[in-house]
Amino acid sequence: MDYEFKQKLPNPNFENVFDVTAEEVNSNAENLTLIDVRQPEEYTGELGHIHNAQLVVLGEIPNQIKNIPTDKPVVFICRSGMRSAQASAYAYSLGIKNTYNMLGGMLLWNKLSLPVEK
Protein backbone atom coordinates (compact mmCIF):
# COMPACT_ATOMS: atom_id res chain seq x y z
CA MET A 1 0.00 0.00 0.00
CA ASP A 2 1.29 3.45 -0.87
CA TYR A 3 2.27 5.70 1.96
CA GLU A 4 0.16 8.85 2.09
CA PHE A 5 1.82 11.98 3.50
CA LYS A 6 -0.08 13.61 6.36
CA GLN A 7 1.52 17.00 5.72
CA LYS A 8 2.10 18.14 2.17
CA LEU A 9 1.99 21.65 0.83
CA PRO A 10 2.03 22.89 -2.75
CA ASN A 11 5.51 24.10 -3.65
CA PRO A 12 5.41 27.87 -4.31
CA ASN A 13 7.81 27.65 -7.28
CA PHE A 14 6.77 24.54 -9.20
CA GLU A 15 3.36 23.39 -10.37
CA ASN A 16 2.41 19.80 -9.41
CA VAL A 17 5.17 19.64 -6.76
CA PHE A 18 4.29 19.01 -3.14
CA ASP A 19 6.65 19.74 -0.26
CA VAL A 20 6.85 17.29 2.65
CA THR A 21 8.56 17.72 6.01
CA ALA A 22 11.91 16.26 7.00
CA GLU A 23 10.30 14.89 10.16
CA GLU A 24 7.71 12.91 8.22
CA VAL A 25 10.34 11.65 5.76
CA ASN A 26 12.48 10.51 8.71
CA SER A 27 9.55 8.77 10.46
CA ASN A 28 8.49 6.91 7.32
CA ALA A 29 11.73 6.45 5.35
CA GLU A 30 11.23 2.69 4.96
CA ASN A 31 7.97 3.39 3.07
CA LEU A 32 9.62 5.84 0.65
CA THR A 33 12.07 5.91 -2.25
CA LEU A 34 14.63 8.59 -1.35
CA ILE A 35 16.58 10.23 -4.18
CA ASP A 36 19.35 12.69 -3.33
CA VAL A 37 20.04 14.98 -6.31
CA ARG A 38 23.14 16.75 -4.99
CA GLN A 39 26.69 16.37 -6.29
CA PRO A 40 28.70 13.37 -5.00
CA GLU A 41 30.93 15.62 -2.85
CA GLU A 42 27.81 17.08 -1.19
CA TYR A 43 26.34 13.60 -0.62
CA THR A 44 29.45 12.56 1.31
CA GLY A 45 30.23 16.06 2.64
CA GLU A 46 29.54 17.85 5.89
CA LEU A 47 25.72 17.59 5.70
CA GLY A 48 25.91 13.87 4.97
CA HIS A 49 22.96 11.99 3.50
CA ILE A 50 19.91 10.09 4.65
CA HIS A 51 20.28 6.34 5.17
CA ASN A 52 19.13 4.47 2.02
CA ALA A 53 18.95 7.65 -0.08
CA GLN A 54 20.13 6.92 -3.63
CA LEU A 55 22.42 9.49 -5.21
CA VAL A 56 21.15 10.58 -8.63
CA VAL A 57 22.71 13.94 -9.52
CA LEU A 58 20.10 16.42 -10.77
CA GLY A 59 21.61 16.56 -14.26
CA GLU A 60 21.39 12.77 -14.51
CA ILE A 61 17.65 12.58 -13.71
CA PRO A 62 16.64 12.50 -17.42
CA ASN A 63 18.92 9.50 -18.04
CA GLN A 64 18.16 7.74 -14.76
CA ILE A 65 14.40 8.35 -14.43
CA LYS A 66 13.56 4.86 -15.71
CA ASN A 67 15.76 3.35 -12.96
CA ILE A 68 13.98 5.11 -10.12
CA PRO A 69 11.66 2.68 -8.32
CA THR A 70 8.10 4.02 -8.23
CA ASP A 71 6.47 1.32 -6.10
CA LYS A 72 6.69 3.76 -3.16
CA PRO A 73 6.32 7.54 -3.04
CA VAL A 74 9.48 9.16 -4.43
CA VAL A 75 11.00 11.92 -2.30
CA PHE A 76 13.69 14.09 -3.85
CA ILE A 77 16.30 15.63 -1.53
CA CYS A 78 18.98 18.29 -2.00
CA ARG A 79 20.82 20.86 0.11
CA SER A 80 18.00 23.39 0.58
CA GLY A 81 14.97 22.12 -1.34
CA MET A 82 15.32 23.95 -4.67
CA ARG A 83 17.10 21.35 -6.83
CA SER A 84 14.93 18.60 -5.39
CA ALA A 85 11.80 20.61 -6.26
CA GLN A 86 13.10 20.86 -9.85
CA ALA A 87 13.71 17.10 -9.90
CA SER A 88 10.22 16.44 -8.54
CA ALA A 89 8.64 18.68 -11.19
CA TYR A 90 10.64 16.93 -13.91
CA ALA A 91 9.73 13.45 -12.65
CA TYR A 92 6.08 14.48 -12.51
CA SER A 93 6.26 15.72 -16.11
CA LEU A 94 7.56 12.27 -17.12
CA GLY A 95 4.62 10.52 -15.51
CA ILE A 96 5.82 9.80 -11.96
CA LYS A 97 2.83 11.25 -10.13
CA ASN A 98 3.73 10.04 -6.62
CA THR A 99 6.68 12.43 -6.27
CA TYR A 100 7.56 14.88 -3.49
CA ASN A 101 10.14 17.46 -2.49
CA MET A 102 11.69 17.40 0.99
CA LEU A 103 11.22 20.92 2.32
CA GLY A 104 14.40 22.59 3.56
CA GLY A 105 16.66 19.82 2.27
CA MET A 106 19.64 18.53 4.18
CA LEU A 107 20.20 21.95 5.79
CA LEU A 108 16.92 21.62 7.69
CA TRP A 109 17.43 17.86 8.24
CA ASN A 110 20.73 18.61 10.03
CA LYS A 111 19.25 21.59 11.92
CA LEU A 112 16.62 19.18 13.28
CA SER A 113 19.43 16.76 14.30
CA LEU A 114 17.94 13.93 12.26
CA PRO A 115 20.25 10.97 11.55
CA VAL A 116 22.79 11.22 8.71
CA GLU A 117 25.41 9.01 7.13
CA LYS A 118 28.67 10.48 5.87
N, C-alpha and C positions, 0 to 999 in steps of 0.2 A: 504494500500500500504506500502511496506517495505521502511523504511528509508535507504537511500544510503549515506554513509559517503563521504564527499568531500575530506577529507585528510585521507588517510590510507597508511601506509608504512609496507612493510614486516618486521616482527620481526627478528632481527639478530640471535636469539638463537633457534627459533622454526619454523619448516616448517609448512606452512599452517596457520600461525598466523599473523594477521595484527594488527598493533598498530594504535590507534586513539587518538586524542588530548583531553585533559581535557576540553578545551574550547568548542569543538564541542559536547562532551558528555553533558556538562552543558547546552548548547543552545538547545539541542534536547532531553533532558532526558525523556520527556513524550512519545517519539516515540521509546524508548529503554527499554529492560529488563536489569536492573542493578543487578549484582551479586557480592557481596563483599565476598572475600574468606579468609579474615583475621580471627584471633581468636576473640572470643566475647569481650575480654578485650581491643583489639585494636579497634574494631567496636565502642565501647562506650568510648574509651580513648581520649587522647589529640588531635589526628587528626580528630576525629569524623567520620561521614559517610555521604554519599550523600543521600538526601531525596529520599525515595522510593527504596533505594538499599536493596535487600534481603541479609541477612547473610547466606551464605552456606560455612562453613569452608572447606578449600582446601581438607583435608582428607575425607570429606563427599561427595565430588562431585560424586564419583562412585555410591554411594547409592541414591543420590538426583537428578541425572541427568534427570530422567524421570519426575521430578516435576518442572523442569525449563521451564517456558513458552517460546516457540520458535516462537510465532506469530509476534514478533518484533526482530530486531537484538539484540543479547545477548552480553553485555559488561561486562567482568570480571574486577574486581578492587581489588587491594591490597595496601600495604604500598608503594612499590616502582615500581611495574610493573613486577616483576619476578614471583611471585606465580600466579598472574592473567594470565600471558603468559602461564604458565604450565596448568592452568585450561582451557584456551582457546584451547590449543593444544589437551588436553584430550577430551574436548567436541567435537571438530572437528573430532577426531578419532572415536567417537561414533555416528557420523552422523549429528551433529549440524553444518551445514556449515556456517550459518550466525552469526559467533562468532568473537569477537574482544577483544583486550587487551587495557586497558587504560594506555597509556604511562605515566610513571612517578608516577603513583599511587596517593595515598592520600598525599604524601609528596609534589608533584608538585601542586596538587589541592589546598592545603593550601597555598603554596607559591604564587599562583595566586590569593589568597583571594576569591576563589569561595565559595558559601554557603555550610555550613556543619550543621549537627545535631549531638548532643552529648547525 
